[in-house]
Structures are given as structure tokens and as C-alpha cells.
């Protein structure tokens, strides 16, 4: 590795947005290597060709594209966004993470449900969800989880639902069950019963109508990468073990230089460093932190990793010869009319996995994408879907759409593509949430550099970045980006600090 003498050596592990952000801010300060286990940069930002356009396998939208969002600012600076995103009224729109889209709502009885018929339930759910923020900082919230709170409030209101008519009430309950599933996708969890109530309001939604990248989300990491010096990024370099608190010397180097950290890769390569920025997903840390770090992480950090939540949210893309939806529609919502949030869902994944599907976004414009639906499904059902073949998924989706549209002869999709984030060995899921038993304090503990002693003569050996380390923007690309900048700044301040005067 280049960079002898007294130059600080930094290794960043993971070339997702957090790793790329850190590397971009460290340029010129250090001898830097960015190690990525996969064959390309971007991490959970992953754009693939599909049909006549592009499919976002991971991050899909800029959530809250407005001046307070660093992803939006960066994408704007690089000229990666369309004219709609630049409109000031779009940037000011307050949608609370739920953008209003022209929607078709299909019921499992094969009929289209009128927006009026379901609006009562939607409005109630939005009101109840907003009311969860009131428990932030509460010493004793009424129940541990968001799911329990929402269900208790729904149960209290059941007699008044649907104007008291039995059939209308049943439909409202089915719509509320669908709303809960959508919230599972947004939170990246199997069930809202797993999401802690008290800290739920700590997450911040930025203003702005969610927007996409016309050239694909991967255009952002591609531009970030192009700004780095050649040779910084090493692909297919999976890290096996990070040895820290050590004293390692370069082979054949007879100088007195010792490094506190040695990063050992699966292929046998090793990199010595003064500082290592760890940006691997929380899902990977949950499975591997005991072996990944030697010596093991302090108990407090290991417990934070264990307590925080990390779930799966997958997509199923379907291409059709011709659309069965109206040209102006952007979203197809699915309501299983026999479901209720007050009843336990079936645990038979094989028979019922597809019922966790919340609906489909219609990719726009069709001139660019073709006639493509993008379905969303979270949790254990989503993980089960990953074990099926493409043919099985396509067959099930065909049956589901024939049921919903009431058209038994609806043509099957001509192609299918889906994400498999739970199976991805270096990710093991989609993104983090604050689980029951954890709090925002665990996010801060996860973000805390090691060693813990601020007086240690070899500070900041291990730094931690990634969406799961940002207390108010966890689960987002802007949280990942900010966390990478945060850790780079931590190192920049160290590099620029005057050396302590020698003891006389």
C-alpha cells in the first residue's frame, strides 16, 4: 500500500453511500482504501435494466427532496434529477412520508373499491399514526409497540367504523389491515408489533414530494465514485476480520511504524491502517460481529446491535405486454377483504405469503419503462418469496392479479424481476428500525467510535457509519450519506489537530 512515512492510513469497509461519502470527504488527507465485497459500488442503491427501462432493486425514491436533504442537494449539483424535483412547490410539500398518488384500489373479491369507501379508514390510520409521535420521551408509554397501540385504538373505534353498518365496517377493517402492511414496508419490519412506540416519533420526515432519478438511483454513487482518485476502490474484497487494538507492521518494512488495525480479507489480502470506517449493514453485523471484530466489540455496542431491528422489504417487478390499468394511475393498492388488524394473520407462509403484498407502483413514464408494475412486500413473507423460483413468483402474481381484477383471463406478465435482500450475504435484509426493547440511544452507541477511552493514544481505530447509525434519519439514503460525512469529519478534525507537545 502506498503512503509510507507518517501519513495516516484509512480503510473504509463497504462502498455504499456511507462509504463513498466518507471517502469523498477524506480525499487529500490520508492514504485511503475503500474495500467492497460485491462486484460494484452502491450497496443498497442498485439499479438494474428491466423491460425497456430501469428497475431500482434497492433505494427507490429520494424521501423528502428539499434543501434539507443532502442526497437531494448532491443529486441537484450533479444534474441527476428531472425538472419536477426542482419545482419549489414540490420541495415545500409536507407529505409525512406518504405521498398522495392517483390510486386504483382492488379488493380480493375482484372489484375496484371506490376511494370514498376506503377514505374513512385511510384518514383514521393517518391520524392514529400521527398520534404515535406524542409518546416520544414518555416515561411509560401505554404499550411497548406501535402495532399494539394502533390495534388498541382501532378496536376502540370499531363500533363507529363504516357508519355502524356491518359490511362497511368489515371493509374499513380490511383497509386498516392493508395500511398496517404498508407501514411494515415503510419501516422495513415483519410486524409493527416489533417497532418500539416511544422512540417512533424520533424519526424525521423531510418536506418534499418523493422523486426518482431519471437515469437510475445508481447514477448517484457512480458520480460519487468518479470523484475519487483511481485505485482507491477495490471490488470483490470481502473483509473477513478486523483486528484492532493491535500493533502491526508492514512486511519488509524495517521502520518503527506500527499500525493499530489490520483488515484481513476473505482472499487472504490484508491492509494495515490507523483508522477503519465500518459501513457494513446492521443485518450483516447482527450475524457476524462476534467473528468480524477481534477483539470482540465492547458489550454495550454488541447489545445495541442485538437490540436494534433490521428487516426485509423486497420488490417484485412485473412487465406486461399492455397495461390493464388506466394511464393516469400511479399506484395499485391491494385490500384483502376478509382481513382485520384485530385478527392474527395466517402463519402459513407457503399458502399465504402473497397476502403481505401491499400493492404496486406503476413505473412512469411507460415510454421509458414499458408497462411495468413494482410490487412491495415486507417481513417473513418477503423472505419466503426469496426461496421461490422466478416461475413460481410469476405464477402466483398472475393468480393474484386475476383475483383482484376479477378477470380470469388477464394475460400473465411477460417478465419478472425481484430483489432478494435477505439472502444477500453482505446485507441480510433491507434497513434498520428501532425495535421494541431498543431506543435511539442504541443508534448513538452503534455510531460511537472505538476505543471508548478518549485519552487513548491511538484514537478512532474503528469508526461506524451507515443508515443504522443515524438517530433521526435511519433507514434512508440521506441518513447513510450524512453518517459517512460525519465520520470523515471526525477524522479530518483529528488529522488537523496540532500534535500534543512532547513531554519534557
C-alpha positions in Angstrom: 0.0 0.0 0.0 1.2 3.5 -0.8 1.6 6.2 1.8 4.5 5.5 4.0 6.1 7.9 6.4 3.7 9.4 8.9 0.7 9.7 6.6 -2.5 8.4 8.2 -3.8 5.3 6.6 -7.6 4.9 6.4 -9.6 1.8 5.3 -13.3 2.1 4.7 -15.2 -1.1 4.6 -18.3 -1.0 2.3 -18.7 1.1 -0.8 -22.4 2.0 -0.3 -23.4 5.7 0.1 -21.9 5.9 3.6 -18.5 4.5 2.5 -18.4 6.7 -0.7 -19.4 9.8 1.3 -16.7 9.2 3.9 -14.1 8.5 1.1 -15.1 11.7 -0.7 -14.6 13.9 2.3 -11.3 12.3 3.2 -9.5 13.0 -0.1 -6.1 14.6 0.2 -5.9 13.9 4.0 -4.8 10.3 4.0 -3.7 7.2 2.3 -7.2 5.6 1.6 -8.6 2.3 0.6 -12.3 1.5 0.1 -13.0 -2.2 0.2 -16.2 -3.5 -1.3 -17.3 -7.2 -1.0 -19.5 -7.0 -4.1 -18.6 -6.5 -7.8 -19.7 -2.9 -7.9 -20.2 0.2 -5.7 -23.6 1.5 -4.4 -24.5 -1.1 -1.7 -28.3 -0.9 -1.2 -28.5 1.5 -4.1 -28.8 -0.9 -7.0 -30.3 0.0 -10.4 -30.8 -2.8 -13.0 -32.1 -2.8 -16.6 -35.6 -4.3 -16.9 -38.1 -4.3 -19.7 -37.3 -1.1 -21.7 -36.1 0.9 -18.7 -34.6 0.6 -15.3 -35.6 -1.2 -12.1 -34.5 0.0 -8.6 -33.7 -3.1 -6.7 -32.9 -1.1 -3.5 -33.4 2.6 -2.7 -36.2 3.9 -5.0 -37.0 7.5 -4.1 -35.4 10.5 -2.6 -37.6 10.8 0.5 -38.2 14.5 1.2 -36.4 16.1 -1.8 -35.8 19.6 -0.4 -32.8 21.7 0.6 -32.5 20.0 4.0 -31.8 16.6 2.3 -28.1 16.1 1.4 -29.0 13.4 -1.2 -31.2 15.9 -3.0 -28.6 18.7 -2.8 -25.9 16.3 -4.2 -28.1 15.0 -6.9 -29.1 18.5 -7.9 -25.5 19.6 -8.0 -24.6 16.6 -10.3 -27.6 17.4 -12.5 -29.1 14.0 -11.9 -32.8 15.0 -11.3 -35.7 15.9 -13.6 -37.4 19.3 -13.8 -40.3 18.2 -11.4 -37.9 17.8 -8.5 -36.6 21.4 -9.0 -40.1 23.0 -8.6 -40.2 24.9 -5.3 -43.8 23.9 -4.5 -42.8 20.2 -4.8 -39.9 20.9 -2.4 -42.2 22.5 0.1 -44.9 19.9 0.1 -45.4 18.3 3.5 -46.5 14.7 3.0 -45.2 13.0 6.1 -43.6 10.2 4.2 -46.9 9.2 2.5 -47.1 10.9 -0.9 -50.6 11.2 -2.4 -50.7 9.3 -5.7 -53.6 8.7 -8.1 -54.6 5.2 -6.9 -56.6 2.3 -8.0 -57.8 0.1 -5.1 -58.5 -3.5 -5.8 -60.3 -5.7 -3.4 -59.9 -9.5 -3.2 -63.5 -10.0 -4.3 -62.4 -8.9 -7.7 -63.9 -5.4 -7.6 -62.4 -1.9 -7.7 -63.1 -0.2 -4.4 -64.2 3.5 -4.5 -61.8 5.9 -2.9 -64.7 7.2 -0.8 -65.4 3.7 0.5 -61.9 3.4 1.9 -61.1 7.0 2.8 -62.5 6.8 6.3 -60.1 4.0 7.2 -57.1 5.8 5.5 -57.9 9.0 7.3 -58.2 7.2 10.6 -54.9 5.3 10.1 -53.1 8.5 9.3 -54.5 10.2 12.4 -53.5 7.3 14.6 -50.1 7.1 13.1 -49.5 10.8 13.7 -50.6 10.4 17.3 -47.8 7.9 18.0 -45.4 10.9 18.0 -46.9 12.1 21.3 -45.2 9.3 23.2 -41.7 10.4 22.4 -39.9 10.9 25.7 -42.8 9.3 27.6 -41.5 7.6 30.8 -44.2 4.9 30.5 -45.9 4.5 27.1 -49.2 2.7 27.2 -47.9 -0.3 25.3 -44.4 -1.3 24.0 -45.0 -1.3 20.3 -46.5 0.8 17.5 -48.6 -2.2 16.4 -50.2 -2.8 19.8 -51.0 0.9 20.1 -52.6 1.2 16.7 -54.7 -2.0 17.2 -55.9 -0.9 20.6 -57.0 2.4 19.1 -58.7 0.7 16.1 -60.5 -1.7 18.5 -61.8 1.3 20.5 -63.3 2.8 17.3 -64.7 -0.4 15.7 -68.4 0.4 16.7 -68.3 3.7 14.8 -66.5 2.4 11.7 -68.4 2.3 8.4 -71.3 4.3 10.0 -72.1 1.3 12.1 -73.1 -0.9 9.2 -71.6 -4.4 9.4 -70.4 -4.8 5.8 -69.0 -1.3 5.6 -67.3 -1.8 9.0 -65.7 -5.1 7.7 -64.3 -3.2 4.7 -62.9 -0.4 6.8 -61.1 -3.1 9.0 -59.7 -4.7 5.9 -58.4 -1.4 4.6 -56.8 -0.7 8.1 -55.1 -4.2 7.8 -53.7 -3.1 4.4 -52.5 0.2 5.9 -50.6 -1.7 8.6 -48.9 -3.8 5.9 -47.8 -0.7 4.1 -46.4 0.7 7.3 -44.4 -2.6 7.6 -42.8 -1.9 4.2 -42.0 1.7 5.1 -40.5 0.6 8.5 -38.8 -2.4 7.0 -40.2 -4.8 9.5 -42.2 -8.0 9.7 -44.8 -6.5 12.0 -45.5 -3.2 13.6 -45.6 -5.1 16.9 -41.8 -5.3 16.6 -41.4 -1.5 16.3 -41.0 0.4 19.6 -43.7 3.0 20.3 -41.8 5.5 22.5 -38.9 6.3 20.1 -41.1 6.0 16.9 -41.6 9.8 16.8 -37.9 10.5 16.7 -37.6 9.7 13.0 -37.8 12.9 11.0 -39.7 13.1 7.7 -38.3 15.9 5.4 -40.6 18.0 3.3 -40.9 17.5 -0.5 -42.7 15.2 -2.9 -40.7 12.0 -3.2 -38.8 11.9 -6.5 -36.8 9.3 -8.5 -33.6 9.5 -10.6 -34.4 9.6 -14.4 -31.1 7.8 -15.0 -31.5 5.4 -12.1 -30.5 5.8 -8.4 -27.1 4.2 -9.2 -26.2 7.4 -11.1 -25.6 9.0 -7.7 -23.0 6.5 -6.3 -21.5 6.4 -9.9 -20.8 10.1 -9.8 -19.5 10.0 -6.2 -17.1 7.2 -7.2 -15.9 9.1 -10.3 -14.8 11.9 -7.9 -12.4 9.6 -6.0 -8.8 9.1 -7.1 -8.2 6.0 -9.2 -7.2 2.9 -7.3 -9.0 3.9 -4.0 -11.9 1.4 -4.6 -11.1 -2.3 -4.5 -14.1 -4.5 -5.6 -14.7 -8.2 -4.7 -12.7 -7.6 -1.5 -14.9 -9.1 1.2 -13.5 -8.5 4.7 -13.2 -11.5 6.9 -11.8 -10.0 10.2 -10.9 -6.6 11.5 -8.1 -6.9 14.1 -7.9 -3.8 16.2 -6.1 -2.6 19.4 -3.0 -4.4 17.9 0.5 -3.5 16.8 1.0 -4.5 13.2 4.0 -3.9 11.0 4.2 -3.9 7.2 6.1 -7.0 5.9 9.6 -6.0 4.9 9.2 -2.5 6.5 12.1 -2.0 8.9 10.9 1.4 10.1 9.5 1.7 13.6 6.0 2.3 12.2 3.2 0.2 13.8 -0.5 0.2 12.9 -3.3 -0.5 15.4 -5.6 -2.1 12.9 -5.2 -5.0 10.4 -8.1 -5.6 8.0 -8.0 -9.2 6.7 -9.9 -10.1 3.6 -11.5 -13.4 2.6 -9.0 -13.7 -0.3 -6.0 -13.5 2.1 -5.1 -9.9 1.4 -4.5 -7.7 4.4 -4.5 -3.9 4.9 -2.9 -2.1 7.8 -4.5 1.1 9.0 -4.6 3.7 11.6 -8.3 4.1 11.2 -11.1 1.9 9.8 -14.6 3.2 8.9 -17.0 0.3 9.1 -20.1 0.9 6.9 -21.5 -2.6 6.6 -25.3 -3.0 7.1 -26.7 -3.7 10.5 -28.1 -7.1 9.2 -24.5 -8.2 8.5 -23.3 -7.0 11.9 -26.1 -8.9 13.6 -24.9 -12.2 12.1 -21.1 -11.7 12.1 -19.9 -9.1 14.6 -18.6 -11.7 17.1 -16.1 -13.0 14.5 -15.8 -9.9 12.3 -14.0 -7.9 15.1 -11.0 -9.2 17.1 -11.0 -8.5 19.9 -14.9 -8.6 20.0 -16.8 -5.3 20.3 -17.5 -4.0 23.8 -20.6 -5.4 25.4 -22.6 -2.2 25.1 -22.1 -2.0 21.4 -22.8 -5.7 20.9 -26.0 -5.3 22.8 -27.1 -2.3 20.7 -26.5 -4.3 17.5 -28.6 -7.1 19.0 -31.5 -4.9 20.2 -31.9 -2.7 17.1 -34.2 -4.0 14.4 -33.3 -4.9 10.8 -36.0 -6.2 8.5 -36.6 -7.1 4.8 -38.6 -5.1 2.3 -38.5 -6.6 -1.2 -39.8 -5.6 -4.7 -41.3 -7.7 -7.4 -41.2 -6.1 -10.9 -43.7 -7.4 -13.5 -43.6 -6.4 -17.2 -46.8 -6.6 -19.2 -47.4 -6.6 -22.9 -50.1 -4.0 -22.4 -51.5 -2.3 -19.3 -54.7 -3.3 -17.6 -54.6 -0.1 -15.5 -55.6 3.5 -16.5 -53.0 5.8 -18.0 -53.2 8.4 -15.2 -52.9 5.8 -12.4 -49.6 5.6 -10.5 -50.4 3.2 -7.7 -52.4 0.0 -7.3 -53.4 -0.8 -3.8 -54.5 -4.2 -2.6 -57.1 -4.9 0.1 -57.8 -8.5 1.2 -61.4 -8.0 2.3 -61.5 -10.9 4.8 -58.7 -9.5 6.9 -58.7 -7.4 10.0 -56.0 -5.8 12.1 -57.6 -7.3 15.2 -57.1 -10.8 14.0 -53.8 -12.7 13.8 -52.6 -13.2 10.2 -52.0 -16.7 9.0 -48.6 -18.1 9.8 -48.8 -20.5 6.8 -46.2 -18.7 4.5 -46.5 -21.3 1.7 -50.2 -20.8 1.3 -50.5 -17.1 2.1 -47.2 -15.3 1.5 -48.6 -13.1 -1.3 -51.2 -11.6 1.0 -48.4 -9.4 2.6 -48.1 -7.7 -0.8 -49.3 -4.1 -0.2 -49.7 -3.2 -3.9 -47.8 -2.0 -6.9 -46.3 1.3 -8.0 -46.8 1.8 -11.8 -43.4 2.9 -13.2 -43.7 6.2 -15.1 -43.4 7.1 -17.9 -44.3 4.0 -19.9 -42.4 5.4 -22.9 -39.2 4.9 -20.8 -40.1 1.9 -18.7 -42.6 -0.1 -20.7 -45.7 -1.4 -18.9 -44.2 -2.3 -15.5 -45.6 -2.8 -12.0 -43.3 -2.7 -9.0 -44.8 -4.6 -6.0 -43.7 -4.2 -2.4 -43.7 -6.9 0.2 -42.1 -7.0 3.7 -41.3 -9.3 6.5 -41.2 -13.1 6.8 -43.5 -13.4 3.7 -40.9 -11.4 1.8 -38.1 -13.7 2.9 -40.2 -16.7 2.0 -40.7 -15.2 -1.5 -36.9 -15.2 -1.9 -36.8 -19.0 -1.7 -39.2 -19.5 -4.7 -38.2 -19.7 -8.3 -39.0 -16.8 -10.8 -41.6 -19.1 -12.4 -43.4 -19.7 -9.0 -43.4 -15.9 -8.2 -44.7 -15.0 -11.7 -47.4 -17.7 -11.5 -48.6 -16.5 -8.0 -48.6 -12.9 -9.1 -50.7 -13.8 -12.2 -53.2 -15.6 -10.0 -53.3 -12.7 -7.5 -53.9 -10.1 -10.3 -56.6 -12.2 -11.9 -58.3 -12.4 -8.5 -58.0 -8.7 -7.8 -59.2 -7.6 -11.3 -61.9 -10.2 -11.5 -60.5 -11.2 -14.9 -59.6 -14.9 -15.0 -58.1 -14.4 -18.5 -55.8 -11.5 -17.6 -52.6 -12.2 -19.5 -49.7 -13.3 -17.4 -46.8 -10.8 -17.1 -44.1 -11.4 -19.8 -41.2 -11.0 -17.3 -40.4 -10.9 -13.6 -37.5 -9.5 -11.6 -37.3 -9.3 -7.8 -34.9 -8.2 -5.1 -33.6 -10.7 -2.5 -32.2 -8.6 0.2 -32.5 -11.1 3.0 -30.5 -13.7 1.0 -27.8 -11.1 0.1 -24.8 -12.4 2.2 -23.3 -9.0 3.0 -26.6 -7.3 3.7 -29.1 -9.8 5.2 -32.1 -7.5 4.9 -33.1 -4.1 3.8 -32.8 -1.4 6.5 -33.0 -0.7 10.2 -35.8 0.3 12.6 -35.9 0.9 16.4 -37.3 -2.3 17.7 -39.2 -3.0 21.0 -36.5 -3.1 23.7 -34.2 -0.6 21.9 -34.2 3.2 21.6 -32.4 6.0 19.8 -29.6 5.7 22.4 -28.7 2.3 20.8 -28.3 4.1 17.5 -25.9 6.5 19.1 -24.0 3.6 20.8 -23.7 1.9 17.4 -22.2 5.1 16.0 -19.7 5.6 18.8 -16.1 5.1 17.6 -13.7 2.7 19.4 -11.7 2.6 21.5 -14.1 4.2 24.0 -11.3 5.9 26.1 -10.9 9.4 24.7 -7.4 9.6 26.2 -6.3 6.5 24.3 -3.0 7.4 22.5 -4.3 5.7 19.3 -7.9 7.1 19.0 -10.6 6.4 16.4 -9.3 3.0 15.4 -12.8 1.9 14.5 -15.5 4.3 13.2 -19.0 3.3 12.3 -21.3 4.7 9.6 -24.3 3.6 7.6 -28.1 4.4 7.8 -28.4 2.4 11.1 -26.1 4.9 12.8 -28.2 8.0 12.2 -30.6 8.7 15.0 -33.3 10.6 13.1 -32.7 9.5 9.5 -32.2 5.8 10.0 -33.4 3.6 7.1 -32.7 6.3 4.5 -30.1 7.1 1.9 -29.7 10.6 3.3 -29.0 9.1 6.7 -26.3 6.9 5.2 -24.7 9.9 3.4 -24.7 12.1 6.5 -23.2 9.3 8.6 -20.3 8.9 6.1 -19.6 12.6 6.2 -19.9 12.6 10.0 -17.1 10.0 10.4 -14.9 11.6 7.8 -15.2 14.9 9.7 -14.3 13.2 12.9 -11.0 12.0 11.2 -10.4 15.3 9.5 -10.5 17.1 12.9 -8.1 14.6 14.3 -5.7 15.0 11.3 -5.8 18.8 11.6 -5.4 18.9 15.4 -2.0 20.1 16.5 0.1 17.3 17.8 0.4 17.3 21.6 3.6 18.9 22.9 6.3 16.3 23.8 6.6 15.6 27.5 9.9 17.0 28.8 
